[in-house]
Amino acid sequence: MVEIEIGIMRRQCIDRRIESRTKLETEVRAWQRRRTASGERIRWMFSTDQARLKMAKSYPTPSLNES
C-alpha cells in the first residue's frame, strides 16, 4: 500500500523540480492533507485468497505454528 501511495504522490505532487527541502516538505504536507480529506481508498483487483492462489510460490499460506 505504501508503494501505491508513493506512486500517487509522485504523480500528483512531486512530478516537477522543487527548489528546496522546505518547499518540498510544504508541498507534501499539503498533498497529504488533501489526500486524507478526499477519503480515497485502494481498490484491490482480487482478494487475499485469490492472491495466494495466483502467487502461491512466493506467498504460501501461513501455518498455525508460524508467529
C-alpha positions as CSV (number, residue, x, y, z in Angstrom):
1,M,0.0,0.0,0.0
2,V,2.9,2.3,0.7
3,E,4.3,1.9,-2.7
4,I,0.9,2.7,-4.3
5,E,0.6,5.9,-2.2
6,I,4.2,6.9,-3.1
7,G,3.4,6.5,-6.7
8,I,0.3,8.6,-6.4
9,M,2.2,11.3,-4.5
10,R,4.9,11.3,-7.2
11,R,2.3,11.8,-10.0
12,Q,0.1,14.3,-8.2
13,C,2.6,16.3,-6.1
14,I,6.3,15.9,-6.8
15,D,6.3,15.4,-10.6
16,R,8.4,18.6,-11.0
17,R,11.6,20.2,-9.8
18,I,11.1,21.6,-6.3
19,E,13.8,24.1,-5.4
20,S,14.3,23.5,-1.7
21,R,13.7,20.9,1.0
22,T,11.4,23.4,2.8
23,K,9.2,23.8,-0.2
24,L,9.1,20.0,-0.8
25,E,8.0,19.4,2.8
26,T,5.3,22.1,2.5
27,E,4.1,20.6,-0.8
28,V,4.0,17.0,0.6
29,R,2.1,18.1,3.8
30,A,-0.5,19.9,1.7
31,W,-0.8,16.9,-0.6
32,Q,-1.2,14.6,2.5
33,R,-4.0,16.8,3.9
34,R,-5.9,16.8,0.6
35,R,-5.4,13.0,0.1
36,T,-6.6,12.3,3.6
37,A,-9.6,14.6,3.3
38,S,-10.6,13.0,0.0
39,G,-11.2,9.6,1.6
40,E,-9.7,7.8,-1.4
41,R,-9.2,4.1,-0.9
42,I,-7.2,1.5,-2.7
43,R,-9.4,-0.7,-4.9
44,W,-7.8,-4.2,-4.9
45,M,-8.1,-6.2,-8.0
46,F,-8.5,-9.5,-6.1
47,S,-8.9,-11.0,-2.7
48,T,-6.2,-12.3,-0.4
49,D,-7.3,-15.9,-1.2
50,Q,-7.1,-15.2,-5.0
51,A,-3.7,-13.6,-4.5
52,R,-2.5,-16.7,-2.6
53,L,-3.7,-18.9,-5.5
54,K,-2.0,-16.8,-8.1
55,M,1.2,-16.3,-6.2
56,A,1.3,-19.5,-4.2
57,K,5.1,-20.0,-4.7
58,S,6.0,-16.5,-3.4
59,Y,3.4,-16.2,-0.7
60,P,2.4,-19.5,0.8
61,T,-0.5,-19.8,3.2
62,P,0.9,-19.3,6.7
63,S,0.6,-22.3,9.1
64,L,-0.7,-22.1,12.6
65,N,2.8,-22.7,14.0
66,E,4.3,-19.5,12.5
67,S,4.4,-16.4,14.6
